Each structure stands twice: as structure tokens, then as C-alpha cells.
Amino acid sequence: MNPVSVNDLAYLSGRSLSSFKRDFQTIYNTSPSLWIRQKRLEKAKELLTYSAMSVTDVCFTTGFENVAHFSRVFKEHFGYTPSSYKQQLS
């Protein structure tokens, strides 16, 4: 959940950036950046569902660096804001 760049992932995999992106796209049928974002959002929804953490805490715990950005991409992905999701659960 720590912020990691695609360059770092390419380096850790022992590939150039372009070959890493190409191979990743072939295997997962999505870009590395979108895949990482999706996994972070799924974890964020899980934390909002099963923990008492605030939206801000969930944002930073899942590797997002800005609450407004987190709320916007969460809404784009799930159709509702993290705050409204948390309220629905109460």
C-alpha cells in the first residue's frame, strides 16, 4: 500500500520500463498504474467496511496522498464517495 512508482516496479522486476509496461498489459489486460489504483481502492473499501477508521486514515493507509483525490477516484470506481459509503454502513 506504500506509494510506489511504475519505474520502481520495472526496476525491481529487472526489466526496462517499456518492457515492464508491455508485459504487464499482456498479462493483466490493464496498465500497472490502473491495476495498483484498483487494488488500493478495493482495500480502502474493505477498511471502510470492516474497521472504524476515518476516511482520512483509510486514504493515507492505502497509499493515497490526497484526500480529495482519493474521494474523487473512489467515487469514479464505486459510484459513491467514501464518506457516503461509510454513512450507509452506519
PyMOL Python script that loads the backbone (N, CA, C, O; Angstrom):
from pymol import cmd

cmd.read_pdbstr("""\
ATOM      1  N   MET A   1       0.807  -1.191   0.000  1.00  0.00           N
ATOM      2  CA  MET A   1       0.000   0.000   0.000  1.00  0.00           C
ATOM      3  C   MET A   1       0.860   1.268   0.000  1.00  0.00           C
ATOM      4  O   MET A   1       0.335   2.377  -0.099  1.00  0.00           O
ATOM      5  N   ASN A   2       2.150   1.104   0.109  1.00  0.00           N
ATOM      6  CA  ASN A   2       3.030   2.268   0.067  1.00  0.00           C
ATOM      7  C   ASN A   2       3.069   2.823  -1.351  1.00  0.00           C
ATOM      8  O   ASN A   2       3.013   2.069  -2.322  1.00  0.00           O
ATOM      9  N   PRO A   3       3.165   4.138  -1.464  1.00  0.00           N
ATOM     10  CA  PRO A   3       3.283   4.712  -2.809  1.00  0.00           C
ATOM     11  C   PRO A   3       4.510   4.144  -3.520  1.00  0.00           C
ATOM     12  O   PRO A   3       5.620   4.182  -2.989  1.00  0.00           O
ATOM     13  N   VAL A   4       4.304   3.631  -4.693  1.00  0.00           N
ATOM     14  CA  VAL A   4       5.389   3.055  -5.482  1.00  0.00           C
ATOM     15  C   VAL A   4       5.188   3.488  -6.934  1.00  0.00           C
ATOM     16  O   VAL A   4       4.063   3.542  -7.431  1.00  0.00           O
ATOM     17  N   SER A   5       6.280   3.787  -7.590  1.00  0.00           N
ATOM     18  CA  SER A   5       6.184   4.223  -8.979  1.00  0.00           C
ATOM     19  C   SER A   5       6.310   3.016  -9.909  1.00  0.00           C
ATOM     20  O   SER A   5       6.835   1.970  -9.527  1.00  0.00           O
ATOM     21  N   VAL A   6       5.830   3.180 -11.105  1.00  0.00           N
ATOM     22  CA  VAL A   6       5.956   2.129 -12.115  1.00  0.00           C
ATOM     23  C   VAL A   6       7.426   1.932 -12.452  1.00  0.00           C
ATOM     24  O   VAL A   6       7.851   0.817 -12.755  1.00  0.00           O
ATOM     25  N   ASN A   7       8.206   3.013 -12.400  1.00  0.00           N
ATOM     26  CA  ASN A   7       9.659   2.894 -12.617  1.00  0.00           C
ATOM     27  C   ASN A   7      10.293   1.971 -11.588  1.00  0.00           C
ATOM     28  O   ASN A   7      11.150   1.153 -11.922  1.00  0.00           O
ATOM     29  N   ASP A   8       9.867   2.107 -10.329  1.00  0.00           N
ATOM     30  CA  ASP A   8      10.395   1.236  -9.269  1.00  0.00           C
ATOM     31  C   ASP A   8      10.024  -0.224  -9.526  1.00  0.00           C
ATOM     32  O   ASP A   8      10.854  -1.118  -9.363  1.00  0.00           O
ATOM     33  N   LEU A   9       8.795  -0.456  -9.922  1.00  0.00           N
ATOM     34  CA  LEU A   9       8.359  -1.825 -10.204  1.00  0.00           C
ATOM     35  C   LEU A   9       9.127  -2.426 -11.371  1.00  0.00           C
ATOM     36  O   LEU A   9       9.508  -3.596 -11.338  1.00  0.00           O
ATOM     37  N   ALA A  10       9.349  -1.625 -12.395  1.00  0.00           N
ATOM     38  CA  ALA A  10      10.129  -2.103 -13.547  1.00  0.00           C
ATOM     39  C   ALA A  10      11.542  -2.466 -13.107  1.00  0.00           C
ATOM     40  O   ALA A  10      12.073  -3.507 -13.494  1.00  0.00           O
ATOM     41  N   TYR A  11      12.142  -1.608 -12.302  1.00  0.00           N
ATOM     42  CA  TYR A  11      13.499  -1.861 -11.796  1.00  0.00           C
ATOM     43  C   TYR A  11      13.529  -3.140 -10.967  1.00  0.00           C
ATOM     44  O   TYR A  11      14.407  -3.983 -11.147  1.00  0.00           O
ATOM     45  N   LEU A  12      12.559  -3.280 -10.053  1.00  0.00           N
ATOM     46  CA  LEU A  12      12.523  -4.466  -9.189  1.00  0.00           C
ATOM     47  C   LEU A  12      12.297  -5.753  -9.978  1.00  0.00           C
ATOM     48  O   LEU A  12      12.726  -6.827  -9.556  1.00  0.00           O
ATOM     49  N   SER A  13      11.625  -5.645 -11.117  1.00  0.00           N
ATOM     50  CA  SER A  13      11.378  -6.834 -11.933  1.00  0.00           C
ATOM     51  C   SER A  13      12.531  -7.133 -12.883  1.00  0.00           C
ATOM     52  O   SER A  13      12.531  -8.160 -13.562  1.00  0.00           O
ATOM     53  N   GLY A  14      13.523  -6.229 -12.932  1.00  0.00           N
ATOM     54  CA  GLY A  14      14.676  -6.446 -13.797  1.00  0.00           C
ATOM     55  C   GLY A  14      14.392  -6.172 -15.263  1.00  0.00           C
ATOM     56  O   GLY A  14      15.079  -6.700 -16.138  1.00  0.00           O
ATOM     57  N   ARG A  15      13.385  -5.350 -15.540  1.00  0.00           N
ATOM     58  CA  ARG A  15      13.020  -5.036 -16.919  1.00  0.00           C
ATOM     59  C   ARG A  15      13.116  -3.536 -17.147  1.00  0.00           C
ATOM     60  O   ARG A  15      13.119  -2.739 -16.208  1.00  0.00           O
ATOM     61  N   SER A  16      13.194  -3.181 -18.403  1.00  0.00           N
ATOM     62  CA  SER A  16      13.099  -1.765 -18.739  1.00  0.00           C
ATOM     63  C   SER A  16      11.658  -1.333 -18.521  1.00  0.00           C
ATOM     64  O   SER A  16      10.756  -2.169 -18.459  1.00  0.00           O
ATOM     65  N   LEU A  17      11.445  -0.047 -18.404  1.00  0.00           N
ATOM     66  CA  LEU A  17      10.101   0.481 -18.164  1.00  0.00           C
ATOM     67  C   LEU A  17       9.145   0.070 -19.285  1.00  0.00           C
ATOM     68  O   LEU A  17       8.022  -0.356 -19.017  1.00  0.00           O
ATOM     69  N   SER A  18       9.580   0.193 -20.512  1.00  0.00           N
ATOM     70  CA  SER A  18       8.702  -0.127 -21.637  1.00  0.00           C
ATOM     71  C   SER A  18       8.365  -1.618 -21.697  1.00  0.00           C
ATOM     72  O   SER A  18       7.220  -1.979 -21.966  1.00  0.00           O
ATOM     73  N   SER A  19       9.344  -2.482 -21.453  1.00  0.00           N
ATOM     74  CA  SER A  19       9.044  -3.921 -21.499  1.00  0.00           C
ATOM     75  C   SER A  19       8.187  -4.334 -20.296  1.00  0.00           C
ATOM     76  O   SER A  19       7.344  -5.223 -20.416  1.00  0.00           O
ATOM     77  N   PHE A  20       8.398  -3.695 -19.137  1.00  0.00           N
ATOM     78  CA  PHE A  20       7.562  -3.989 -17.975  1.00  0.00           C
ATOM     79  C   PHE A  20       6.107  -3.625 -18.261  1.00  0.00           C
ATOM     80  O   PHE A  20       5.203  -4.422 -18.012  1.00  0.00           O
ATOM     81  N   LYS A  21       5.886  -2.426 -18.782  1.00  0.00           N
ATOM     82  CA  LYS A  21       4.522  -1.989 -19.094  1.00  0.00           C
ATOM     83  C   LYS A  21       3.875  -2.901 -20.131  1.00  0.00           C
ATOM     84  O   LYS A  21       2.710  -3.273 -19.995  1.00  0.00           O
ATOM     85  N   ARG A  22       4.623  -3.257 -21.157  1.00  0.00           N
ATOM     86  CA  ARG A  22       4.094  -4.115 -22.219  1.00  0.00           C
ATOM     87  C   ARG A  22       3.732  -5.501 -21.674  1.00  0.00           C
ATOM     88  O   ARG A  22       2.650  -6.015 -21.956  1.00  0.00           O
ATOM     89  N   ASP A  23       4.628  -6.098 -20.902  1.00  0.00           N
ATOM     90  CA  ASP A  23       4.362  -7.424 -20.339  1.00  0.00           C
ATOM     91  C   ASP A  23       3.215  -7.385 -19.340  1.00  0.00           C
ATOM     92  O   ASP A  23       2.385  -8.294 -19.304  1.00  0.00           O
ATOM     93  N   PHE A  24       3.168  -6.346 -18.538  1.00  0.00           N
ATOM     94  CA  PHE A  24       2.091  -6.206 -17.557  1.00  0.00           C
ATOM     95  C   PHE A  24       0.745  -6.100 -18.269  1.00  0.00           C
ATOM     96  O   PHE A  24      -0.222  -6.756 -17.884  1.00  0.00           O
ATOM     97  N   GLN A  25       0.692  -5.278 -19.299  1.00  0.00           N
ATOM     98  CA  GLN A  25      -0.544  -5.102 -20.075  1.00  0.00           C
ATOM     99  C   GLN A  25      -0.984  -6.422 -20.686  1.00  0.00           C
ATOM    100  O   GLN A  25      -2.178  -6.724 -20.709  1.00  0.00           O
ATOM    101  N   THR A  26      -0.050  -7.205 -21.176  1.00  0.00           N
ATOM    102  CA  THR A  26      -0.370  -8.500 -21.777  1.00  0.00           C
ATOM    103  C   THR A  26      -0.941  -9.464 -20.742  1.00  0.00           C
ATOM    104  O   THR A  26      -1.915 -10.164 -21.020  1.00  0.00           O
ATOM    105  N   ILE A  27      -0.353  -9.505 -19.569  1.00  0.00           N
ATOM    106  CA  ILE A  27      -0.773 -10.459 -18.535  1.00  0.00           C
ATOM    107  C   ILE A  27      -2.069 -10.033 -17.859  1.00  0.00           C
ATOM    108  O   ILE A  27      -2.976 -10.848 -17.689  1.00  0.00           O
ATOM    109  N   TYR A  28      -2.165  -8.756 -17.470  1.00  0.00           N
ATOM    110  CA  TYR A  28      -3.296  -8.297 -16.652  1.00  0.00           C
ATOM    111  C   TYR A  28      -4.367  -7.533 -17.436  1.00  0.00           C
ATOM    112  O   TYR A  28      -5.415  -7.197 -16.884  1.00  0.00           O
ATOM    113  N   ASN A  29      -4.115  -7.262 -18.695  1.00  0.00           N
ATOM    114  CA  ASN A  29      -5.059  -6.558 -19.559  1.00  0.00           C
ATOM    115  C   ASN A  29      -5.408  -5.164 -19.023  1.00  0.00           C
ATOM    116  O   ASN A  29      -6.518  -4.674 -19.235  1.00  0.00           O
ATOM    117  N   THR A  30      -4.475  -4.543 -18.342  1.00  0.00           N
ATOM    118  CA  THR A  30      -4.613  -3.175 -17.851  1.00  0.00           C
ATOM    119  C   THR A  30      -3.218  -2.623 -17.595  1.00  0.00           C
ATOM    120  O   THR A  30      -2.241  -3.370 -17.565  1.00  0.00           O
ATOM    121  N   SER A  31      -3.134  -1.324 -17.412  1.00  0.00           N
ATOM    122  CA  SER A  31      -1.831  -0.718 -17.143  1.00  0.00           C
ATOM    123  C   SER A  31      -1.444  -0.947 -15.681  1.00  0.00           C
ATOM    124  O   SER A  31      -2.316  -1.157 -14.838  1.00  0.00           O
ATOM    125  N   PRO A  32      -0.153  -0.908 -15.374  1.00  0.00           N
ATOM    126  CA  PRO A  32       0.269  -1.074 -13.981  1.00  0.00           C
ATOM    127  C   PRO A  32      -0.340  -0.023 -13.054  1.00  0.00           C
ATOM    128  O   PRO A  32      -0.739  -0.348 -11.936  1.00  0.00           O
ATOM    129  N   SER A  33      -0.416   1.212 -13.494  1.00  0.00           N
ATOM    130  CA  SER A  33      -0.960   2.290 -12.658  1.00  0.00           C
ATOM    131  C   SER A  33      -2.424   2.058 -12.323  1.00  0.00           C
ATOM    132  O   SER A  33      -2.836   2.238 -11.177  1.00  0.00           O
ATOM    133  N   LEU A  34      -3.212   1.660 -13.315  1.00  0.00           N
ATOM    134  CA  LEU A  34      -4.632   1.397 -13.062  1.00  0.00           C
ATOM    135  C   LEU A  34      -4.830   0.174 -12.175  1.00  0.00           C
ATOM    136  O   LEU A  34      -5.735   0.153 -11.340  1.00  0.00           O
ATOM    137  N   TRP A  35      -3.995  -0.839 -12.347  1.00  0.00           N
ATOM    138  CA  TRP A  35      -4.088  -2.045 -11.526  1.00  0.00           C
ATOM    139  C   TRP A  35      -3.799  -1.711 -10.064  1.00  0.00           C
ATOM    140  O   TRP A  35      -4.517  -2.147  -9.164  1.00  0.00           O
ATOM    141  N   ILE A  36      -2.741  -0.933  -9.839  1.00  0.00           N
ATOM    142  CA  ILE A  36      -2.379  -0.531  -8.480  1.00  0.00           C
ATOM    143  C   ILE A  36      -3.511   0.283  -7.864  1.00  0.00           C
ATOM    144  O   ILE A  36      -3.887   0.052  -6.715  1.00  0.00           O
ATOM    145  N   ARG A  37      -4.053   1.230  -8.616  1.00  0.00           N
ATOM    146  CA  ARG A  37      -5.152   2.053  -8.097  1.00  0.00           C
ATOM    147  C   ARG A  37      -6.353   1.192  -7.732  1.00  0.00           C
ATOM    148  O   ARG A  37      -6.969   1.391  -6.685  1.00  0.00           O
ATOM    149  N   GLN A  38      -6.684   0.239  -8.592  1.00  0.00           N
ATOM    150  CA  GLN A  38      -7.830  -0.638  -8.323  1.00  0.00           C
ATOM    151  C   GLN A  38      -7.618  -1.440  -7.042  1.00  0.00           C
ATOM    152  O   GLN A  38      -8.536  -1.557  -6.231  1.00  0.00           O
ATOM    153  N   LYS A  39      -6.438  -1.987  -6.850  1.00  0.00           N
ATOM    154  CA  LYS A  39      -6.146  -2.763  -5.637  1.00  0.00           C
ATOM    155  C   LYS A  39      -6.214  -1.880  -4.398  1.00  0.00           C
ATOM    156  O   LYS A  39      -6.718  -2.312  -3.361  1.00  0.00           O
ATOM    157  N   ARG A  40      -5.715  -0.653  -4.488  1.00  0.00           N
ATOM    158  CA  ARG A  40      -5.784   0.267  -3.356  1.00  0.00           C
ATOM    159  C   ARG A  40      -7.231   0.623  -3.030  1.00  0.00           C
ATOM    160  O   ARG A  40      -7.607   0.703  -1.860  1.00  0.00           O
ATOM    161  N   LEU A  41      -8.043   0.839  -4.067  1.00  0.00           N
ATOM    162  CA  LEU A  41      -9.448   1.174  -3.846  1.00  0.00           C
ATOM    163  C   LEU A  41     -10.208   0.004  -3.231  1.00  0.00           C
ATOM    164  O   LEU A  41     -11.055   0.206  -2.361  1.00  0.00           O
ATOM    165  N   GLU A  42      -9.916  -1.206  -3.670  1.00  0.00           N
ATOM    166  CA  GLU A  42     -10.569  -2.382  -3.084  1.00  0.00           C
ATOM    167  C   GLU A  42     -10.204  -2.518  -1.603  1.00  0.00           C
ATOM    168  O   GLU A  42     -11.056  -2.835  -0.773  1.00  0.00           O
ATOM    169  N   LYS A  43      -8.940  -2.277  -1.283  1.00  0.00           N
ATOM    170  CA  LYS A  43      -8.504  -2.331   0.113  1.00  0.00           C
ATOM    171  C   LYS A  43      -9.156  -1.213   0.919  1.00  0.00           C
ATOM    172  O   LYS A  43      -9.544  -1.422   2.068  1.00  0.00           O
ATOM    173  N   ALA A  44      -9.277  -0.037   0.329  1.00  0.00           N
ATOM    174  CA  ALA A  44      -9.916   1.086   1.013  1.00  0.00           C
ATOM    175  C   ALA A  44     -11.370   0.760   1.328  1.00  0.00           C
ATOM    176  O   ALA A  44     -11.842   1.044   2.429  1.00  0.00           O
ATOM    177  N   LYS A  45     -12.076   0.175   0.389  1.00  0.00           N
ATOM    178  CA  LYS A  45     -13.472  -0.186   0.633  1.00  0.00           C
ATOM    179  C   LYS A  45     -13.561  -1.230   1.748  1.00  0.00           C
ATOM    180  O   LYS A  45     -14.451  -1.163   2.596  1.00  0.00           O
ATOM    181  N   GLU A  46     -12.655  -2.173   1.743  1.00  0.00           N
ATOM    182  CA  GLU A  46     -12.613  -3.187   2.801  1.00  0.00           C
ATOM    183  C   GLU A  46     -12.378  -2.544   4.165  1.00  0.00           C
ATOM    184  O   GLU A  46     -13.042  -2.899   5.139  1.00  0.00           O
ATOM    185  N   LEU A  47     -11.443  -1.605   4.241  1.00  0.00           N
ATOM    186  CA  LEU A  47     -11.169  -0.926   5.506  1.00  0.00           C
ATOM    187  C   LEU A  47     -12.361  -0.092   5.963  1.00  0.00           C
ATOM    188  O   LEU A  47     -12.676  -0.054   7.153  1.00  0.00           O
ATOM    189  N   LEU A  48     -13.019   0.569   5.030  1.00  0.00           N
ATOM    190  CA  LEU A  48     -14.198   1.355   5.389  1.00  0.00           C
ATOM    191  C   LEU A  48     -15.320   0.454   5.890  1.00  0.00           C
ATOM    192  O   LEU A  48     -16.096   0.845   6.762  1.00  0.00           O
ATOM    193  N   THR A  49     -15.401  -0.745   5.340  1.00  0.00           N
ATOM    194  CA  THR A  49     -16.460  -1.684   5.712  1.00  0.00           C
ATOM    195  C   THR A  49     -16.200  -2.331   7.061  1.00  0.00           C
ATOM    196  O   THR A  49     -17.109  -2.431   7.885  1.00  0.00           O
ATOM    197  N   TYR A  50     -14.989  -2.766   7.292  1.00  0.00           N
ATOM    198  CA  TYR A  50     -14.701  -3.619   8.447  1.00  0.00           C
ATOM    199  C   TYR A  50     -13.877  -2.972   9.558  1.00  0.00           C
ATOM    200  O   TYR A  50     -13.532  -3.646  10.528  1.00  0.00           O
ATOM    201  N   SER A  51     -13.557  -1.695   9.444  1.00  0.00           N
ATOM    202  CA  SER A  51     -12.800  -1.039  10.513  1.00  0.00           C
ATOM    203  C   SER A  51     -13.509   0.248  10.917  1.00  0.00           C
ATOM    204  O   SER A  51     -14.439   0.701  10.250  1.00  0.00           O
ATOM    205  N   ALA A  52     -13.062   0.810  11.991  1.00  0.00           N
ATOM    206  CA  ALA A  52     -13.615   2.079  12.474  1.00  0.00           C
ATOM    207  C   ALA A  52     -12.768   3.261  12.005  1.00  0.00           C
ATOM    208  O   ALA A  52     -12.915   4.373  12.511  1.00  0.00           O
ATOM    209  N   MET A  53     -11.897   3.021  11.053  1.00  0.00           N
ATOM    210  CA  MET A  53     -11.008   4.079  10.568  1.00  0.00           C
ATOM    211  C   MET A  53     -11.801   5.170   9.863  1.00  0.00           C
ATOM    212  O   MET A  53     -12.833   4.909   9.246  1.00  0.00           O
ATOM    213  N   SER A  54     -11.302   6.392   9.966  1.00  0.00           N
ATOM    214  CA  SER A  54     -11.915   7.513   9.260  1.00  0.00           C
ATOM    215  C   SER A  54     -11.527   7.451   7.781  1.00  0.00           C
ATOM    216  O   SER A  54     -10.609   6.727   7.395  1.00  0.00           O
ATOM    217  N   VAL A  55     -12.236   8.216   6.973  1.00  0.00           N
ATOM    218  CA  VAL A  55     -11.925   8.276   5.545  1.00  0.00           C
ATOM    219  C   VAL A  55     -10.502   8.777   5.340  1.00  0.00           C
ATOM    220  O   VAL A  55      -9.784   8.267   4.480  1.00  0.00           O
ATOM    221  N   THR A  56     -10.095   9.759   6.113  1.00  0.00           N
ATOM    222  CA  THR A  56      -8.729  10.290   6.001  1.00  0.00           C
ATOM    223  C   THR A  56      -7.692   9.221   6.326  1.00  0.00           C
ATOM    224  O   THR A  56      -6.697   9.080   5.614  1.00  0.00           O
ATOM    225  N   ASP A  57      -7.923   8.472   7.394  1.00  0.00           N
ATOM    226  CA  ASP A  57      -6.983   7.411   7.765  1.00  0.00           C
ATOM    227  C   ASP A  57      -6.919   6.331   6.690  1.00  0.00           C
ATOM    228  O   ASP A  57      -5.837   5.846   6.359  1.00  0.00           O
ATOM    229  N   VAL A  58      -8.058   5.959   6.153  1.00  0.00           N
ATOM    230  CA  VAL A  58      -8.097   4.959   5.085  1.00  0.00           C
ATOM    231  C   VAL A  58      -7.347   5.472   3.863  1.00  0.00           C
ATOM    232  O   VAL A  58      -6.602   4.726   3.227  1.00  0.00           O
ATOM    233  N   CYS A  59      -7.541   6.723   3.543  1.00  0.00           N
ATOM    234  CA  CYS A  59      -6.857   7.340   2.404  1.00  0.00           C
ATOM    235  C   CYS A  59      -5.351   7.156   2.508  1.00  0.00           C
ATOM    236  O   CYS A  59      -4.712   6.655   1.583  1.00  0.00           O
ATOM    237  N   PHE A  60      -4.791   7.562   3.634  1.00  0.00           N
ATOM    238  CA  PHE A  60      -3.334   7.504   3.785  1.00  0.00           C
ATOM    239  C   PHE A  60      -2.829   6.081   4.008  1.00  0.00           C
ATOM    240  O   PHE A  60      -1.715   5.753   3.599  1.00  0.00           O
ATOM    241  N   THR A  61      -3.621   5.244   4.642  1.00  0.00           N
ATOM    242  CA  THR A  61      -3.232   3.852   4.870  1.00  0.00           C
ATOM    243  C   THR A  61      -3.109   3.086   3.561  1.00  0.00           C
ATOM    244  O   THR A  61      -2.260   2.204   3.434  1.00  0.00           O
ATOM    245  N   THR A  62      -3.942   3.414   2.598  1.00  0.00           N
ATOM    246  CA  THR A  62      -3.946   2.691   1.326  1.00  0.00           C
ATOM    247  C   THR A  62      -3.034   3.322   0.279  1.00  0.00           C
ATOM    248  O   THR A  62      -3.064   2.923  -0.885  1.00  0.00           O
ATOM    249  N   GLY A  63      -2.230   4.296   0.678  1.00  0.00           N
ATOM    250  CA  GLY A  63      -1.209   4.825  -0.218  1.00  0.00           C
ATOM    251  C   GLY A  63      -1.604   6.038  -1.030  1.00  0.00           C
ATOM    252  O   GLY A  63      -0.827   6.505  -1.863  1.00  0.00           O
ATOM    253  N   PHE A  64      -2.799   6.557  -0.802  1.00  0.00           N
ATOM    254  CA  PHE A  64      -3.167   7.805  -1.470  1.00  0.00           C
ATOM    255  C   PHE A  64      -2.559   8.953  -0.684  1.00  0.00           C
ATOM    256  O   PHE A  64      -2.411   8.868   0.535  1.00  0.00           O
ATOM    257  N   GLU A  65      -2.209  10.018  -1.375  1.00  0.00           N
ATOM    258  CA  GLU A  65      -1.521  11.122  -0.718  1.00  0.00           C
ATOM    259  C   GLU A  65      -2.386  12.366  -0.566  1.00  0.00           C
ATOM    260  O   GLU A  65      -1.945  13.361   0.008  1.00  0.00           O
ATOM    261  N   ASN A  66      -3.626  12.317  -1.081  1.00  0.00           N
ATOM    262  CA  ASN A  66      -4.503  13.473  -1.045  1.00  0.00           C
ATOM    263  C   ASN A  66      -5.935  12.984  -0.865  1.00  0.00           C
ATOM    264  O   ASN A  66      -6.409  12.159  -1.646  1.00  0.00           O
ATOM    265  N   VAL A  67      -6.626  13.483   0.153  1.00  0.00           N
ATOM    266  CA  VAL A  67      -7.974  13.012   0.470  1.00  0.00           C
ATOM    267  C   VAL A  67      -8.957  13.368  -0.639  1.00  0.00           C
ATOM    268  O   VAL A  67      -9.822  12.560  -0.976  1.00  0.00           O
ATOM    269  N   ALA A  68      -8.839  14.557  -1.206  1.00  0.00           N
ATOM    270  CA  ALA A  68      -9.751  14.967  -2.280  1.00  0.00           C
ATOM    271  C   ALA A  68      -9.595  14.056  -3.497  1.00  0.00           C
ATOM    272  O   ALA A  68     -10.584  13.643  -4.102  1.00  0.00           O
ATOM    273  N   HIS A  69      -8.364  13.751  -3.845  1.00  0.00           N
ATOM    274  CA  HIS A  69      -8.106  12.845  -4.971  1.00  0.00           C
ATOM    275  C   HIS A  69      -8.648  11.450  -4.660  1.00  0.00           C
ATOM    276  O   HIS A  69      -9.280  10.823  -5.511  1.00  0.00           O
ATOM    277  N   PHE A  70      -8.404  10.970  -3.451  1.00  0.00           N
ATOM    278  CA  PHE A  70      -8.916   9.668  -3.035  1.00  0.00           C
ATOM    279  C   PHE A  70     -10.441   9.621  -3.154  1.00  0.00           C
ATOM    280  O   PHE A  70     -10.992   8.661  -3.694  1.00  0.00           O
ATOM    281  N   SER A  71     -11.113  10.640  -2.657  1.00  0.00           N
ATOM    282  CA  SER A  71     -12.576  10.675  -2.722  1.00  0.00           C
ATOM    283  C   SER A  71     -13.071  10.665  -4.166  1.00  0.00           C
ATOM    284  O   SER A  71     -14.042   9.985  -4.495  1.00  0.00           O
ATOM    285  N   ARG A  72     -12.393  11.426  -5.020  1.00  0.00           N
ATOM    286  CA  ARG A  72     -12.802  11.501  -6.430  1.00  0.00           C
ATOM    287  C   ARG A  72     -12.638  10.151  -7.127  1.00  0.00           C
ATOM    288  O   ARG A  72     -13.559   9.704  -7.810  1.00  0.00           O
ATOM    289  N   VAL A  73     -11.490   9.494  -6.973  1.00  0.00           N
ATOM    290  CA  VAL A  73     -11.281   8.217  -7.667  1.00  0.00           C
ATOM    291  C   VAL A  73     -12.130   7.103  -7.046  1.00  0.00           C
ATOM    292  O   VAL A  73     -12.548   6.181  -7.746  1.00  0.00           O
ATOM    293  N   PHE A  74     -12.386   7.185  -5.742  1.00  0.00           N
ATOM    294  CA  PHE A  74     -13.274   6.212  -5.091  1.00  0.00           C
ATOM    295  C   PHE A  74     -14.672   6.324  -5.696  1.00  0.00           C
ATOM    296  O   PHE A  74     -15.304   5.314  -6.006  1.00  0.00           O
ATOM    297  N   LYS A  75     -15.149   7.553  -5.861  1.00  0.00           N
ATOM    298  CA  LYS A  75     -16.480   7.765  -6.437  1.00  0.00           C
ATOM    299  C   LYS A  75     -16.527   7.305  -7.895  1.00  0.00           C
ATOM    300  O   LYS A  75     -17.510   6.696  -8.318  1.00  0.00           O
ATOM    301  N   GLU A  76     -15.484   7.589  -8.658  1.00  0.00           N
ATOM    302  CA  GLU A  76     -15.426   7.145 -10.055  1.00  0.00           C
ATOM    303  C   GLU A  76     -15.487   5.623 -10.139  1.00  0.00           C
ATOM    304  O   GLU A  76     -16.124   5.073 -11.037  1.00  0.00           O
ATOM    305  N   HIS A  77     -14.826   4.946  -9.208  1.00  0.00           N
ATOM    306  CA  HIS A  77     -14.734   3.485  -9.253  1.00  0.00           C
ATOM    307  C   HIS A  77     -15.996   2.807  -8.720  1.00  0.00           C
ATOM    308  O   HIS A  77     -16.484   1.849  -9.319  1.00  0.00           O
ATOM    309  N   PHE A  78     -16.530   3.305  -7.590  1.00  0.00           N
ATOM    310  CA  PHE A  78     -17.648   2.626  -6.933  1.00  0.00           C
ATOM    311  C   PHE A  78     -18.995   3.322  -7.120  1.00  0.00           C
ATOM    312  O   PHE A  78     -20.036   2.712  -6.873  1.00  0.00           O
ATOM    313  N   GLY A  79     -18.998   4.582  -7.550  1.00  0.00           N
ATOM    314  CA  GLY A  79     -20.253   5.281  -7.774  1.00  0.00           C
ATOM    315  C   GLY A  79     -20.738   6.102  -6.592  1.00  0.00           C
ATOM    316  O   GLY A  79     -21.810   6.702  -6.668  1.00  0.00           O
ATOM    317  N   TYR A  80     -19.991   6.146  -5.512  1.00  0.00           N
ATOM    318  CA  TYR A  80     -20.330   6.943  -4.337  1.00  0.00           C
ATOM    319  C   TYR A  80     -19.050   7.323  -3.624  1.00  0.00           C
ATOM    320  O   TYR A  80     -18.021   6.665  -3.782  1.00  0.00           O
ATOM    321  N   THR A  81     -19.115   8.380  -2.845  1.00  0.00           N
ATOM    322  CA  THR A  81     -17.920   8.844  -2.134  1.00  0.00           C
ATOM    323  C   THR A  81     -17.633   7.931  -0.943  1.00  0.00           C
ATOM    324  O   THR A  81     -18.532   7.240  -0.466  1.00  0.00           O
ATOM    325  N   PRO A  82     -16.400   7.921  -0.463  1.00  0.00           N
ATOM    326  CA  PRO A  82     -16.091   7.117   0.713  1.00  0.00           C
ATOM    327  C   PRO A  82     -16.907   7.545   1.935  1.00  0.00           C
ATOM    328  O   PRO A  82     -17.308   6.706   2.740  1.00  0.00           O
ATOM    329  N   SER A  83     -17.151   8.839   2.070  1.00  0.00           N
ATOM    330  CA  SER A  83     -17.938   9.329   3.207  1.00  0.00           C
ATOM    331  C   SER A  83     -19.371   8.818   3.153  1.00  0.00           C
ATOM    332  O   SER A  83     -19.913   8.371   4.164  1.00  0.00           O
ATOM    333  N   SER A  84     -19.988   8.883   1.965  1.00  0.00           N
ATOM    334  CA  SER A  84     -21.371   8.401   1.856  1.00  0.00           C
ATOM    335  C   SER A  84     -21.421   6.882   2.029  1.00  0.00           C
ATOM    336  O   SER A  84     -22.393   6.365   2.579  1.00  0.00           O
ATOM    337  N   TYR A  85     -20.412   6.168   1.579  1.00  0.00           N
ATOM    338  CA  TYR A  85     -20.355   4.728   1.779  1.00  0.00           C
ATOM    339  C   TYR A  85     -20.274   4.406   3.266  1.00  0.00           C
ATOM    340  O   TYR A  85     -20.973   3.517   3.754  1.00  0.00           O
ATOM    341  N   LYS A  86     -19.424   5.127   3.978  1.00  0.00           N
ATOM    342  CA  LYS A  86     -19.263   4.916   5.416  1.00  0.00           C
ATOM    343  C   LYS A  86     -20.582   5.219   6.145  1.00  0.00           C
ATOM    344  O   LYS A  86     -20.947   4.509   7.082  1.00  0.00           O
ATOM    345  N   GLN A  87     -21.290   6.261   5.720  1.00  0.00           N
ATOM    346  CA  GLN A  87     -22.573   6.610   6.334  1.00  0.00           C
ATOM    347  C   GLN A  87     -23.628   5.537   6.068  1.00  0.00           C
ATOM    348  O   GLN A  87     -24.439   5.244   6.947  1.00  0.00           O
ATOM    349  N   GLN A  88     -23.632   4.952   4.881  1.00  0.00           N
ATOM    350  CA  GLN A  88     -24.583   3.890   4.548  1.00  0.00           C
ATOM    351  C   GLN A  88     -24.397   2.682   5.451  1.00  0.00           C
ATOM    352  O   GLN A  88     -25.358   1.983   5.774  1.00  0.00           O
ATOM    353  N   LEU A  89     -23.164   2.441   5.854  1.00  0.00           N
ATOM    354  CA  LEU A  89     -22.870   1.275   6.705  1.00  0.00           C
ATOM    355  C   LEU A  89     -23.332   1.469   8.139  1.00  0.00           C
ATOM    356  O   LEU A  89     -23.558   0.501   8.865  1.00  0.00           O
ATOM    357  N   SER A  90     -23.471   2.721   8.539  1.00  0.00           N
ATOM    358  CA  SER A  90     -23.864   3.008   9.934  1.00  0.00           C
ATOM    359  C   SER A  90     -25.334   2.764  10.169  1.00  0.00           C
ATOM    360  O   SER A  90     -25.821   2.957  11.282  1.00  0.00           O
TER     361      SER A  90
END
""", "prot")
cmd.dss("prot")
cmd.show_as("cartoon", "prot")
cmd.util.cbc("prot")
cmd.orient("prot")
